[in-house]
Amino acid sequence: MSDVNEIVEKMLQELRRGTISIGVLSLLTKPQYGYSLVTMLADKGIQVEAGTLYPLLRRLEKQGLLESEWDTNEARPRKYYLLSPIGKEVYQRICIEWRAIVKSLDGLLNDEGGVRNGVD
């Protein structure tokens, strides 16, 4: 049975990677810092560790999807992230594709083929 659990966990891990990216982009229409993103995602039911989030933010920034700025006015400096103009366009297009994927999968998982919720 542990083989099944391992396979499921690996598949869920792959699925989460993409959804975390979309979730992060969705929250960056206004400037946010890393810990605020962790909290906001958790409030929406998406658990992400800081060790996962910060490399993702750096990668998205390197890809040109995010802009960042340091705020040193507080006792603790914070790096704020915001969608760049290209990031906004990419996010909009990803949302369109995401909705199409969800619609297709809902059709597969619900009624088509006589299978419901993965059980015959």
C-alpha positions in Angstrom: 0.0 0.0 0.0 2.9 2.3 0.7 3.7 2.3 -3.1 0.2 3.7 -3.8 0.7 6.4 -1.1 4.0 7.4 -2.5 2.6 7.6 -6.0 -0.3 9.7 -4.9 2.0 12.0 -2.9 4.3 12.5 -5.9 1.3 13.3 -8.2 -0.2 15.7 -5.7 3.2 17.4 -5.3 3.3 17.9 -9.1 -0.2 19.3 -9.1 0.5 21.7 -6.2 3.6 23.2 -7.9 1.5 24.7 -10.7 -1.4 25.7 -8.5 0.9 27.5 -6.1 2.3 29.6 -9.0 -1.2 30.6 -10.1 -2.2 31.3 -6.5 0.8 33.6 -6.0 0.2 35.5 -9.2 -3.4 36.0 -8.2 -2.4 37.8 -5.0 0.1 40.1 -6.5 -2.2 42.7 -8.1 -1.2 44.7 -5.0 2.3 44.7 -3.5 2.8 41.9 -1.0 5.8 40.5 0.9 6.7 36.9 1.3 5.2 36.2 4.7 2.0 38.0 3.8 1.6 35.7 0.8 2.1 32.6 2.9 -0.6 33.8 5.3 -3.0 34.8 2.4 -2.5 31.5 0.6 -3.1 29.6 3.9 -6.3 31.6 4.5 -7.5 30.3 1.1 -6.6 26.7 1.9 -3.3 26.6 0.1 -0.5 25.6 2.4 3.0 26.6 1.2 6.2 26.7 3.1 8.5 29.8 3.0 11.2 27.5 1.7 9.0 26.9 -1.4 7.6 30.4 -1.8 10.8 32.4 -1.8 12.5 30.5 -4.6 9.3 30.7 -6.6 9.1 34.5 -6.1 12.8 34.8 -7.3 12.1 32.6 -10.3 8.9 34.6 -11.3 10.9 37.8 -10.9 13.7 36.5 -13.0 11.2 35.5 -15.7 10.0 39.1 -15.7 6.5 38.3 -14.3 7.1 40.2 -11.0 8.7 43.5 -10.0 10.0 44.0 -6.5 11.0 46.8 -4.2 12.5 46.9 -0.7 10.7 48.8 2.0 13.3 49.8 4.6 11.0 52.1 6.6 10.0 49.4 9.1 12.2 47.9 11.7 12.5 44.9 9.5 13.2 45.5 5.8 10.7 43.7 3.5 10.8 43.0 -0.2 7.5 43.6 -1.8 6.4 41.9 -5.0 3.9 43.0 -7.6 2.9 41.7 -11.0 4.8 43.4 -13.9 2.9 44.4 -17.0 4.0 41.1 -18.6 3.1 39.3 -15.5 -0.5 40.7 -15.7 -0.8 39.5 -19.2 0.6 36.0 -18.5 -1.7 35.7 -15.4 -4.8 36.6 -17.5 -3.9 34.0 -20.1 -3.1 31.4 -17.5 -6.5 32.0 -15.9 -8.3 31.4 -19.2 -6.4 28.2 -19.7 -7.0 27.1 -16.1 -10.7 27.6 -16.4 -10.8 25.5 -19.6 -8.8 22.7 -17.9 -11.1 22.7 -14.8 -14.1 22.6 -17.1 -12.7 19.6 -19.0 -11.6 17.8 -15.9 -15.0 18.4 -14.2 -16.6 16.7 -17.2 -14.3 13.8 -17.0 -14.6 13.4 -13.2 -18.3 13.8 -12.9 -20.4 12.1 -15.5 -18.6 11.3 -18.7 -17.8 7.6 -19.2 -20.0 6.5 -16.3 -17.3 7.1 -13.7 -17.9 9.5 -10.8 -15.3 10.7 -8.4 -12.8 8.0 -9.6 -15.0 5.1 -8.6 -16.9 2.9 -11.0 
